[in-house]
Amino acid sequence: MTELVRTRAELAKARDALTGTVGVVMTMGALHAGHETLLRAARERADHVLVTIFVNPLQFGPNEDFDRYPRTLEADLEVCRRAGADVVFAPGRAEMYPDGEPLVRVDPGRLAGDLEGLSRPGFFHGVLTVVLKLFQLTHPDLAFFGEKDYQQLTLVRRMARDFDVPVEVVGVPTVREPDGLALSSRNRYLSPGEREAALTLFTALRAGAEAADRGEHAGEVLAAAHRAFGAGAPGVELDYLALTDADLEPGPVAGPARLLVAAWVGSTRLIDNVAIRLAPRS
Ligand code: PAF
């Protein structure tokens, strides 16, 4: 049975009743098959699964889609029930921020100044602040985050380490449509034509990954991704294509690396990334 709790007091009571390990999956709702994979991963690793559903205003910029962000609690609860979640914490804004928006926020540091952080200033301050609050409220042993938001996953992992939060942060691979499009709550904003065009992001990543598989080096990998992006659908506007090491540090030379992309498809901003391995320079 899945228990829905709306207040901190109810959450504390429900959390106390969970014995054994607890895995948390933090979400903003609008759950899709990608979230279900997170829930299943949590189910496999932890004795109990706790899901949080909260559209966090702190992580939306002034021109972003906070008001139009989908709120689908009934359908989300159905997903949680199906996946065997024990507790769903779905607080309102006043429950989460009883004193108004927090005065003190987590400073995400240097790694947040690039990639998503460049286009979305303040985004990771908002994300890490709410994630830290949710860690404090839910006391999980394990926390599951999707690799699709790779910078978020990396920063949450780093925050847990830097702040000694006693939680294991687990990255879960991105779930894709059969044609390769990464699942995202924002895909629902795409018209059928935009849905086709959105594939340009994955096509670019795949071209880069194939170049890496052929043993090509960083510059050529990035160039192959750019060429494929350029040959993709018109009207898809590139924000960035970047190659980093697995910890998001720039300029990898060899070994595990990450190829990341962000682009606008109409008025919807999408992100995606893949793991690659760069051949050593001979
Ligand atoms: O990835 C998300 O859905 C959000 O950024 C998170 C982690 C739930 C924080 O609001």
Boltz pocket constraint, residues with backbone or C-beta under 6 A from the ligand:
constraints:
  - pocket:
      binder: B
      contacts: [[A, 26], [A, 27], [A, 28], [A, 52], [A, 54], [A, 56], [A, 59], [A, 126], [A, 127], [A, 130], [A, 131], [A, 149], [A, 152]]
      max_distance: 6.0
